[in-house]
C-alpha cells in the first residue's frame, strides 16, 4: 500500500445507525473518494421511484421505495471528488437533514 492508498483509505467513511427499540428504523451512510478505476452505482428501477434533487449546490438522486409496508430511501450525490450514499428507513426529512450536514 503506497502513501496515496493510505490517504484514500483514511478518507473513506461509513456509518450505520439502527434504533435499539425498533430494528426497522435504520440508516447507513457511505462517503468515499471517487476513484478513476470505474466505480459503478447500481439502482433498483423495478421497486424504486427516483427523482433529481439538490443537496446544497450538488445534484443528487433520491430513490423512494415502499417495500414490506415501510418507506425506504436511497440518496446518492457527488461533491468535491467524494461519492456520498445514504440508505435508510427513516423519514425523508431526516435523510435530507443528514445529507445537508455532511455535504
C-alpha positions, -999 to +999 in steps of 0.1 A: +000+000+000+016+033-011+011+067+006-018+077-016-037+045-009-033+051+028-047+087+024-077+074+003-084+046+028-084+072+056-108+095+037-134+067+030-160+066+058-191+045+066-215+049+094-245+027+104-274+035+128-300+011+140-327+021+165-324-003+195-361-002+201-372-008+165-348-026+142-369-014+112-356+022+118-321+025+104-298+043+081-264+038+065-240+065+053-211+059+030-186+086+018-157+076-003-132+092-026-141+088-063-115+066-080-105+066-117-109+028-120-145+027-130-168+029-099-204+019-107-236+027-088-265+004-095-301+013-089-333-008-084-356+006-110-383-020-105-393-012-069-380+024-065-391+057-079-363+082-085-362+120-085-334+146-090-330+169-061-302+193-047-281+187-017-266+221-012-253+230-046-248+194-058-273+175-079-285+143-062-307+113-069-332+103-043-349+070-046-381+061-027-394+026-022-422+010-002-410-025+004-426-045+032-450-017+042-423+008+053-409+036+031-372+035+025-348+059+007-316+059-011-298+092-017-267+095-039-246+125-048-211+136-056-193+167-044-156+177-044-144+142-055-164+124-028-193+100-035-220+101-008-247+075-003-273+074+024-297+044+026-324+041+052-358+036+066-362+069+084-383+099+074-374+117+042-367+149+062-342+130+083-324+116+053-321+152+038-310+166+072-282+141+074-272+148+038-270+185+044-249+180+075-222+161+056-223+179+023 
